[in-house]
Amino acid sequence: MPIDTIEIDDAQVAAVLALREGHFSDMKSKAVGPAKLTKALSAFANADGGELYIGIDEHDGVFSWRGFPDEEAANGHIQIFDQLFPLGDGFKYEFLSSSSQPGVVLHVIVLRSGSIRKASDGRIYVRRGAASQRLETTAQIDQLERDKGITTFESETVNSPLDTITNSETTIEFMLEAFPLSEPDRWMQMQRVIVSGKPTVAGLLLYSDLPQAELPKRSSVKLYRYKTSDAEGRRETLDGQPATIEGPLYNQIRDAVQLTAKLVESIGKLGDEGLTSVTYPQETLHEIITNALIHRDYGIADDVHIRVFDNRIEVESPGRLAGHVSPENILDERFARNGSIVRLINKFPDPPNKDVGEGLNTAFDAMKKLQLKEPIIVELNHSVMVNIRHEKLASPEQMIMDYLRLNLEITNRIVRGLSGIGSENKVKTIFQGLMRRGQIERVPEKKGNLAAYRLTEAGRRSLEEYGGN
């Protein structure tokens, strides 16, 4: 099967060289042995897919184009790759050439594999951020096998006309911006959002102007405003009619965030200076709504529901957490149920999932900075609920005392991590106040950057008397 050679212009060359090694991309010199490169291919296939560019040199963080002299010079690489990953079975190859650059770059597009892929050393690798990590234990491999057994609705084909995605306004705008020299049909076939002449669910969600026409009851966002702080919203507390947010996924995420923020601003809260608007960090709303839409289970016939209460926002997403992710480890672990959606929406300008795998951490950190409590993530029978509360954290003084109730000492860094306070000097002032009140004291042998504080006898008695409250 011949491999196409694609001529690209200087702007596209600059875009390739501007890429950085990450969860979805890797840049390698042609001098790197093909057997070693199979580790990256194995890692991409066993994770969410990705793209490998061979013929790009790196020196001190600067990438430069130094491709193969011609296509035949890459035969050794392709032969090794084909032995492990047969052409057309989850991998697509093409050469990139430019009149202004030396040689051709081999571009390997790796799709998320339905089976486990091993590198030429017989080992199994998984992509984690910018690294290809080898799975060492039987438990890790068993977990990967279970993950690979999970099917995803995003790859299902739909009996819709191809021009629903190949000739939509969304696609025309996207292709002109990101891939101006490519034809939509060919590009979408390579990305596997067109399969057997039909668009996939992922293709419709990303590139149709109105995916909801083809995927009703499973691709909209419903936005509600309840004028209550009760545990549940009721018809009598519902303010007006729920809003329905539709459109391609990229636009839908943007519109859902903007409309939710606007609705929240209409909530008044009585403060020291009278009635003020309730505010939530924009980063928190953006990241949690983005996660709800790109990681939901599109096989479940339900919409994403956003409920705005007087004291909180609830974001409910169809489908339980995928793979090994749980509410307890969700900030540290990642699993993309919809690998194609996650990867391809990242190609849009100013993508909603810029920091792949870090979005929820950003959301939690933004809440801390405003001294608000962290969101609560709850797994229900058929959905995941994120509760974003408008409740203040305990005072920094109370956090310090509560921490010392269970630990021997505390440092400035620990307090900043607990409270979201960014200033060391502000934390020092809080320590000084507690010392003046006789609640804590410096640990004598720890000074400078190692300075730490511990409870005094008076501080211990206070905790015993008031139970840490």
C-alpha positions in Angstrom: 0.0 0.0 0.0 1.7 3.3 -1.1 2.3 6.0 1.4 1.2 9.5 0.4 3.7 12.4 0.4 2.0 15.7 1.4 3.5 19.0 0.4 3.0 21.6 3.1 3.7 25.3 3.2 5.9 27.4 5.5 3.0 28.1 7.9 2.3 24.4 8.3 6.0 23.7 8.8 6.1 26.3 11.6 3.0 24.7 13.1 4.8 21.3 13.2 7.9 22.7 14.7 5.9 24.6 17.3 4.5 21.3 18.6 5.9 20.0 21.9 6.2 16.5 23.1 3.1 15.7 25.1 0.3 13.3 25.6 -0.7 13.3 21.9 2.5 14.1 20.1 6.2 13.1 20.0 9.1 14.4 17.9 12.1 12.2 17.1 15.3 12.5 15.1 15.7 10.2 12.1 18.9 9.0 13.9 16.8 7.3 16.6 16.6 3.5 15.9 13.2 2.3 14.7 13.1 -0.4 17.4 13.3 2.3 20.1 10.6 4.3 18.4 8.2 1.4 18.7 8.0 2.2 22.4 6.3 5.5 21.6 3.9 3.7 19.1 3.0 1.1 21.7 2.4 3.9 24.3 0.1 5.9 22.0 -1.9 2.9 20.9 -2.4 1.7 24.5 -3.5 5.1 25.7 -5.6 7.6 23.6 -3.7 7.6 20.3 -1.2 10.2 19.2 1.1 11.4 16.4 4.8 10.7 16.0 7.0 12.9 13.7 10.3 11.3 12.7 12.8 13.6 11.1 12.7 16.5 13.7 15.8 17.3 15.6 15.8 18.9 19.1 18.5 21.0 20.7 18.0 22.9 23.9 14.3 22.9 23.5 14.4 24.1 19.9 13.0 21.9 17.1 14.4 21.9 13.6 13.4 20.0 10.4 16.0 17.4 9.3 14.1 14.8 7.4 15.0 11.6 5.5 16.8 12.3 2.1 13.8 10.7 0.4 10.9 8.3 1.1 13.0 5.1 0.4 15.4 6.2 3.2 12.7 5.5 5.7 12.0 2.0 4.6 13.9 0.5 7.5 11.6 2.3 10.0 8.5 1.3 8.2 9.5 -2.3 7.9 10.1 -2.5 11.7 6.8 -0.7 12.3 4.9 -3.0 10.0 6.1 -6.1 11.7 4.6 -5.0 15.0 1.8 -2.8 13.7 0.5 -3.8 10.3 -0.3 -0.9 8.0 -3.9 0.0 8.1 -4.5 -1.7 11.5 -4.7 1.3 13.8 -1.8 3.2 12.2 -1.6 5.6 9.3 1.6 6.8 7.7 2.3 9.8 5.4 5.4 11.8 4.4 5.5 15.6 4.9 7.7 17.6 2.5 8.3 21.3 2.0 10.3 23.2 -0.6 11.9 25.2 2.2 13.0 22.3 4.3 15.6 19.5 4.0 14.2 16.0 3.3 10.9 14.4 4.2 9.4 13.8 7.7 7.6 10.5 8.4 4.3 11.3 10.1 2.8 8.4 12.0 -0.8 8.8 13.2 -1.5 6.3 15.9 -5.1 5.4 16.8 -6.1 4.1 20.2 -5.9 0.4 19.8 -8.7 -2.1 20.8 -6.0 -4.6 21.8 -2.7 -4.3 23.7 0.3 -3.3 21.5 3.8 -4.3 22.5 7.0 -2.6 21.4 9.8 -4.5 19.7 11.4 -5.3 23.1 8.2 -7.3 24.0 7.2 -4.8 26.6 4.0 -2.9 26.9 4.0 0.9 27.1 1.3 3.5 27.9 1.5 7.3 27.2 1.4 9.4 30.3 1.9 13.1 29.5 5.1 13.4 27.5 6.5 10.1 28.6 6.1 6.5 27.3 5.8 4.5 30.5 6.5 0.8 30.6 4.0 -1.4 32.5 5.9 -3.4 35.0 3.5 -5.4 37.0 0.9 -8.1 36.3 -1.7 -5.9 38.0 -0.9 -3.0 35.6 -1.2 -5.2 32.5 -4.4 -6.8 33.9 -5.9 -3.4 34.3 -5.0 -2.4 30.8 -6.6 -5.5 29.5 -9.8 -4.6 31.3 -9.6 -1.1 29.9 -9.2 -2.4 26.4 -12.3 -4.5 26.9 -14.5 -1.4 27.2 -16.1 -0.3 24.0 -16.8 3.3 23.2 -19.9 4.7 21.5 -17.9 7.4 19.8 -16.6 5.0 17.2 -20.1 3.8 16.2 -21.1 4.8 12.6 -24.3 6.6 11.9 -26.4 6.5 8.8 -26.1 10.1 7.9 -25.0 11.8 4.7 -21.2 12.3 4.6 -21.6 16.0 3.7 -23.1 16.4 7.2 -19.6 16.6 8.4 -17.4 17.0 5.3 -19.2 20.1 4.0 -20.5 21.7 7.2 -19.7 25.3 8.1 -17.9 23.9 11.2 -15.7 21.7 9.1 -14.9 24.4 6.5 -13.9 26.9 9.2 -11.9 24.3 11.0 -10.0 23.0 8.0 -9.2 26.5 6.7 -7.7 27.3 10.1 -5.9 24.1 11.0 -5.3 22.1 7.7 -5.8 24.5 4.7 -4.1 22.2 2.2 -6.0 19.0 3.2 -9.2 17.7 1.8 -11.9 17.1 4.5 -12.8 13.6 3.2 -9.3 12.3 3.2 -8.3 13.9 6.4 -11.4 12.6 8.2 -10.8 9.1 6.9 -7.2 9.2 8.2 -8.6 10.3 11.6 -11.2 7.5 11.5 -14.2 9.7 11.9 -15.3 8.4 8.6 -15.5 4.6 8.5 -16.9 2.5 5.7 -18.3 5.6 4.1 -20.2 6.7 7.2 -19.6 9.3 9.8 -18.9 8.2 13.3 -20.5 9.5 16.4 -17.3 11.4 17.2 -17.3 12.9 13.7 -20.8 14.2 14.1 -20.2 15.6 17.5 -17.1 17.5 16.4 -17.9 18.5 12.8 -21.6 18.6 12.2 -23.3 22.0 12.5 -26.1 20.4 14.5 -25.2 16.9 15.9 -28.4 16.9 17.9 -30.4 16.3 14.7 -28.6 12.9 14.2 -28.0 12.1 17.9 -31.2 13.3 19.7 -31.5 12.9 23.5 -27.8 12.2 24.0 -25.8 15.3 22.8 -27.4 18.4 24.3 -26.8 20.4 27.5 -29.7 21.3 29.8 -29.2 24.4 32.0 -31.6 25.0 35.0 -31.9 27.7 37.6 -33.4 26.7 40.9 -34.1 29.6 43.4 -33.3 27.5 46.5 -30.4 26.0 48.5 -32.4 22.8 49.1 -30.7 19.4 48.4 -32.9 18.9 45.4 -34.5 21.3 42.9 -38.3 21.1 42.6 -40.7 22.4 40.0 -41.9 25.2 42.3 -38.3 26.5 42.7 -37.5 26.3 39.0 -36.9 29.8 37.6 -38.3 29.9 34.1 -37.8 27.2 31.4 -34.5 25.2 31.3 -32.2 26.3 28.5 -31.1 23.8 25.8 -27.6 24.2 24.5 -26.9 22.6 21.2 -24.3 22.7 18.3 -20.9 21.2 17.6 -19.0 20.1 20.7 -16.4 23.0 20.5 -19.1 25.6 20.4 -21.3 23.8 22.8 -18.6 23.9 25.5 -18.0 27.6 25.0 -21.7 28.4 25.1 -22.4 26.3 28.1 -19.7 27.9 30.1 -20.8 31.4 29.1 -24.5 30.9 29.8 -23.8 29.2 33.2 -21.5 32.1 34.2 -24.2 34.6 33.2 -26.9 32.8 35.1 -24.7 32.7 38.2 -24.1 36.4 38.0 -27.8 37.0 38.5 -27.7 35.4 42.0 -27.4 38.0 44.7 -25.6 37.4 48.0 -25.8 39.7 51.1 -22.4 40.8 52.2 -20.8 43.4 54.4 -21.4 46.1 51.7 -24.9 45.0 50.8 -26.1 42.7 47.9 -23.3 41.5 45.6 -23.2 39.0 42.8 -22.1 35.4 43.5 -19.0 34.5 41.6 -17.2 31.2 40.8 -13.8 31.0 39.1 -14.2 30.9 35.3 -11.5 28.2 35.2 -13.5 26.0 37.4 -16.7 26.3 35.4 -14.7 25.8 32.1 -12.8 22.7 33.2 -15.7 20.9 34.8 -18.1 21.6 32.0 -15.5 20.6 29.4 -14.9 17.3 31.3 -18.6 16.6 31.5 -19.0 17.0 27.7 -15.9 15.3 26.3 -15.7 12.4 28.8 -19.4 11.5 29.0 -20.8 8.2 27.8 -22.6 9.1 24.5 -24.1 5.6 24.5 -26.5 6.7 27.2 -29.6 8.4 25.9 -29.4 11.4 28.2 -28.1 15.0 28.2 -25.6 16.7 30.4 -27.5 18.6 33.1 -26.2 21.8 34.7 -28.2 23.0 37.7 -27.6 26.4 39.2 -28.8 26.7 42.8 -28.4 29.7 45.2 -25.4 28.1 46.9 -23.9 25.7 44.4 -23.8 24.4 40.8 -24.4 20.8 39.9 -22.9 19.3 36.7 -24.3 15.8 36.0 -22.7 13.8 33.1 -24.1 10.6 31.8 -22.0 7.5 32.4 -19.8 6.4 35.3 -16.1 7.2 35.6 -14.2 5.2 33.0 -11.6 2.5 33.5 -9.7 2.7 36.8 -10.7 6.3 37.6 -12.6 6.8 40.8 -13.7 9.9 42.8 -10.8 9.3 45.1 -8.0 9.3 42.5 -9.6 11.4 39.8 -7.1 14.3 40.3 -4.1 11.9 39.9 -5.3 9.4 37.3 -6.8 9.8 33.9 -8.7 7.6 31.4 -10.2 8.9 28.2 -13.5 7.1 27.4 -13.7 9.1 24.2 -10.1 9.1 23.0 -10.8 10.4 19.5 -12.9 13.3 20.8 -10.3 14.2 23.3 -7.5 14.1 20.7 -9.3 15.8 17.8 -10.9 18.7 19.8 -7.4 19.4 21.0 -6.6 20.4 17.3 -9.2 23.2 17.3 -7.8 26.8 17.8 -7.7 27.6 21.5 -8.9 24.1 22.4 -11.0 23.7 25.5 -8.8 20.9 26.8 -5.4 22.7 26.6 -3.8 21.0 29.6 -4.7 17.4 28.9 -5.1 15.5 32.2 -4.7 18.6 34.3 -8.1 20.3 33.9 -9.7 19.2 37.1 -6.6 20.1 39.1 -6.9 23.6 37.6 -10.6 23.7 38.6 -9.8 22.7 42.2 -6.9 25.1 42.5 -9.0 28.0 41.3 -11.6 27.3 44.0 -8.9 27.4 46.6 -7.5 30.7 45.4 -11.0 32.2 46.1 -11.0 30.5 49.5 -14.0 28.3 48.4 -14.4 24.7 49.2 -13.3 22.1 46.7 -15.9 20.6 44.3 -17.3 17.3 45.4 -17.3 14.5 42.8 -19.9 11.7 43.3 -20.4 8.6 41.2 -24.1 7.7 40.8 -25.7 4.6 39.3 -25.5 5.9 35.7 -23.8 9.3 35.9 -21.2 11.4 37.6 -22.2 14.5 39.6 -19.8 17.4 40.3 -21.0 19.7 43.0 -19.4 23.2 42.9 -20.2 24.8 46.2 -20.2 28.5 47.1 -19.0 27.9 50.6 -16.0 29.5 52.2 -13.1 27.3 53.5 -12.4 27.3 57.2 -10.2 30.2 58.2 -6.4 29.6 57.7 -6.0 29.7 61.5 -8.6 26.9 61.9 -6.9 24.9 59.1 -3.6 25.1 60.9 -5.1 24.0 64.3 -7.0 21.2 62.7 -3.9 20.0 60.9 -1.8 20.1 64.1 -4.5 18.1 65.8 -3.4 15.1 63.6 0.2 16.0 62.8 3.3 17.0 64.9 4.2 20.1 62.9 3.2 22.3 60.0 5.2 24.4 57.5 4.5 27.5 55.4 4.3 25.4 52.3 1.7 23.0 53.8 -0.5 25.9 54.8 -0.3 27.4 51.3 -1.3 24.1 49.9 -4.3 23.6 52.2 -5.6 27.1 52.0 -4.8 28.3 48.4 -3.0 31.3 49.8 -0.1 32.2 47.4 1.9 34.5 49.6 4.5 33.2 52.0 4.4 36.5 53.9 0.7 36.3 54.5 1.1 32.8 56.0 3.9 34.1 58.2 1.6 36.8 59.5 -1.0 34.1 60.3 1.6 32.1 62.2 2.7 35.2 64.1 -0.9 35.8 65.2 -1.3 32.3 66.5 2.0 32.5 68.4 0.9 35.8 70.0 -2.2 34.0 71.3 0.0 31.2 72.6 -1.5 28.5 70.4 1.6 27.5 68.5 5.4 27.8 68.7 8.4 27.5 66.4 10.1 24.1 66.3 13.5 25.3 67.8 15.8 23.2 65.6 14.1 24.1 62.3 15.0 27.5 60.8 15.0 29.4 57.5 13.4 27.4 54.7 12.9 24.5 57.0 11.0 26.5 59.6 8.1 24.6 61.1 5.5 25.2 63.9 3.9 23.0 66.5 1.2 23.2 69.1 1.8 24.6 72.6 0.2 23.1 75.7 -2.3 25.9 75.5 -3.0 25.1 71.9 -3.6 21.4 72.8 -6.0 22.3 75.6 -7.9 24.5 73.2 -8.4 21.7 70.7 -9.4 19.3 73.5 -11.9 21.8 74.9 -13.5 22.7 71.6 -12.9 19.5 69.7 -11.0 21.4 66.9 -14.0 23.5 66.0 
